[in-house]
Amino acid sequence: MSLPTNSAWRERRRGFTIAEVSMAVLVLALGLTTSFAAMQRAFLDLDTARSLDLAGSIMQCELEKERLFNWPQVSDATYQPAIDAALMRSPVVAGRFTLSRGVTVLPQRSGQMVQVTLTVQWRSHDGRNVSRSYTTYFCQGGLHDYFYPNL
């Protein structure tokens, strides 16, 4: 058995060229960049979903409180709602969400019906201002008069 010559030995030990290595690095960098961008977008979407769920919980909690109001309380446009204390204990909610209330007297109902709109506003992690609203109607002589018949 004869030993391989220097040129044959070099042929077997030949490695990758700089062009091949740079193409591999470019493909890897492109793959990592797109996956990081997709992960960042997924985390923003997850934050949006969580925030929408919290906003819905805040408004639903306030709406349930207001369902027990009597007519003077419901129609009071100066009433400022507050986020429930159980929800405010969460550091995610505290200081990030604000709750407001608007009351519109419906003139076509002779002032015996009001439209109440609850709005929650917050700033998302990507800096956008986001808000969601619930709207409901209350009538004088409606459900609250069943609970408070002497008022």
FENHUUR-V293813 format. One record per pair of residues at least 24 apart in sequence whose ideal C-beta (glycine too) atoms are under 10 Angstrom apart, sorted by sequence separation. I is the first residue (numbers start at 1). GAP is how many residues later the second one is. D is the distance in whole Angstrom. If there is no record, write none. Layout:
BEGIN
i->I gap->GAP d->D
i->I gap->GAP d->D
END
This chain:
BEGIN
i->59 gap->24 d->10
i->60 gap->24 d->10
i->77 gap->24 d->8
i->79 gap->24 d->8
i->97 gap->24 d->7
i->98 gap->24 d->7
i->113 gap->24 d->6
i->114 gap->24 d->5
i->58 gap->25 d->5
i->61 gap->25 d->8
i->62 gap->25 d->10
i->76 gap->25 d->10
i->77 gap->25 d->8
i->78 gap->25 d->9
i->96 gap->25 d->10
i->97 gap->25 d->5
i->98 gap->25 d->10
i->113 gap->25 d->7
i->114 gap->25 d->8
i->57 gap->26 d->10
i->58 gap->26 d->7
i->61 gap->26 d->7
i->77 gap->26 d->4
i->96 gap->26 d->5
i->97 gap->26 d->9
i->112 gap->26 d->10
i->113 gap->26 d->5
i->114 gap->26 d->9
i->57 gap->27 d->9
i->76 gap->27 d->7
i->77 gap->27 d->9
i->95 gap->27 d->10
i->96 gap->27 d->7
i->112 gap->27 d->6
i->113 gap->27 d->7
i->75 gap->28 d->7
i->77 gap->28 d->8
i->96 gap->28 d->10
i->109 gap->28 d->9
i->112 gap->28 d->4
i->113 gap->28 d->10
i->54 gap->29 d->10
i->57 gap->29 d->10
i->58 gap->29 d->6
i->74 gap->29 d->8
i->93 gap->29 d->9
i->96 gap->29 d->10
i->111 gap->29 d->8
i->112 gap->29 d->7
i->113 gap->29 d->9
i->57 gap->30 d->7
i->58 gap->30 d->9
i->75 gap->30 d->7
i->92 gap->30 d->10
i->109 gap->30 d->7
i->110 gap->30 d->9
i->112 gap->30 d->9
i->100 gap->31 d->9
i->102 gap->31 d->9
i->104 gap->31 d->9
i->106 gap->31 d->8
i->109 gap->31 d->9
i->54 gap->33 d->7
i->97 gap->33 d->10
i->98 gap->33 d->9
i->100 gap->33 d->9
i->102 gap->33 d->9
i->104 gap->33 d->10
i->106 gap->33 d->9
i->58 gap->35 d->7
i->66 gap->35 d->8
i->81 gap->35 d->10
i->103 gap->35 d->9
i->54 gap->36 d->8
i->57 gap->36 d->9
i->75 gap->36 d->8
i->62 gap->37 d->6
i->75 gap->37 d->9
i->77 gap->37 d->9
i->79 gap->37 d->10
i->81 gap->37 d->7
i->83 gap->37 d->8
i->54 gap->38 d->7
i->55 gap->38 d->10
i->61 gap->38 d->9
i->75 gap->38 d->9
i->76 gap->38 d->10
i->81 gap->38 d->10
i->54 gap->39 d->6
i->58 gap->39 d->6
i->62 gap->39 d->8
i->75 gap->39 d->5
i->77 gap->39 d->10
i->58 gap->40 d->10
i->59 gap->40 d->7
i->74 gap->40 d->6
i->51 gap->41 d->8
i->58 gap->41 d->6
i->71 gap->41 d->9
i->75 gap->41 d->9
i->50 gap->42 d->8
i->51 gap->42 d->10
i->54 gap->42 d->9
i->55 gap->42 d->7
i->59 gap->42 d->10
i->74 gap->42 d->7
i->54 gap->43 d->7
i->71 gap->43 d->9
i->55 gap->44 d->9
i->47 gap->45 d->10
i->51 gap->45 d->8
i->51 gap->46 d->8
i->69 gap->47 d->10
i->66 gap->50 d->7
i->66 gap->52 d->8
i->63 gap->53 d->8
i->62 gap->54 d->10
i->63 gap->55 d->6
i->62 gap->56 d->6
i->61 gap->57 d->10
i->59 gap->58 d->10
i->60 gap->58 d->9
i->62 gap->58 d->9
i->59 gap->59 d->5
i->58 gap->60 d->8
i->59 gap->60 d->8
i->59 gap->61 d->6
i->58 gap->62 d->5
i->74 gap->62 d->10
i->55 gap->63 d->10
i->57 gap->63 d->9
i->75 gap->63 d->7
i->55 gap->64 d->9
i->56 gap->64 d->8
i->58 gap->64 d->10
i->74 gap->64 d->5
i->55 gap->65 d->4
i->73 gap->65 d->10
i->74 gap->65 d->9
i->75 gap->65 d->8
i->54 gap->66 d->8
i->55 gap->66 d->9
i->74 gap->66 d->9
i->55 gap->67 d->7
i->71 gap->67 d->8
i->52 gap->68 d->10
i->54 gap->68 d->8
i->71 gap->68 d->9
i->72 gap->68 d->10
i->74 gap->68 d->9
i->51 gap->69 d->9
i->67 gap->69 d->8
i->69 gap->69 d->8
i->71 gap->69 d->5
i->52 gap->70 d->10
i->66 gap->70 d->8
i->70 gap->70 d->10
i->71 gap->70 d->8
i->74 gap->70 d->7
i->51 gap->71 d->6
i->63 gap->71 d->6
i->67 gap->71 d->9
i->71 gap->71 d->8
i->73 gap->71 d->8
i->51 gap->72 d->9
i->62 gap->72 d->9
i->63 gap->72 d->10
i->66 gap->72 d->8
i->51 gap->73 d->7
i->59 gap->73 d->7
i->63 gap->73 d->6
i->71 gap->73 d->6
i->51 gap->74 d->9
i->58 gap->74 d->9
i->59 gap->74 d->8
i->60 gap->74 d->8
i->70 gap->74 d->5
i->71 gap->74 d->7
i->55 gap->75 d->8
i->59 gap->75 d->4
i->68 gap->75 d->9
i->69 gap->75 d->6
i->70 gap->75 d->8
i->73 gap->75 d->10
i->48 gap->76 d->6
i->55 gap->76 d->8
i->56 gap->76 d->7
i->58 gap->76 d->10
i->67 gap->76 d->7
i->68 gap->76 d->7
i->72 gap->76 d->10
i->47 gap->77 d->6
i->48 gap->77 d->9
i->55 gap->77 d->5
i->59 gap->77 d->10
i->67 gap->77 d->7
i->70 gap->77 d->8
i->71 gap->77 d->8
i->47 gap->78 d->5
i->48 gap->78 d->9
i->52 gap->78 d->8
i->54 gap->78 d->10
i->55 gap->78 d->9
i->56 gap->78 d->8
i->66 gap->78 d->9
i->69 gap->78 d->9
i->70 gap->78 d->4
i->73 gap->78 d->9
i->46 gap->79 d->10
i->47 gap->79 d->8
i->51 gap->79 d->7
i->55 gap->79 d->9
i->68 gap->79 d->7
i->69 gap->79 d->9
i->72 gap->79 d->7
i->44 gap->80 d->7
i->48 gap->80 d->9
i->52 gap->80 d->7
i->67 gap->80 d->9
i->68 gap->80 d->9
i->70 gap->80 d->10
i->71 gap->80 d->7
i->44 gap->81 d->6
i->51 gap->81 d->9
i->70 gap->81 d->5
i->43 gap->82 d->8
i->44 gap->82 d->5
i->48 gap->82 d->8
i->43 gap->83 d->10
i->44 gap->84 d->9
i->41 gap->85 d->10
i->40 gap->86 d->9
END
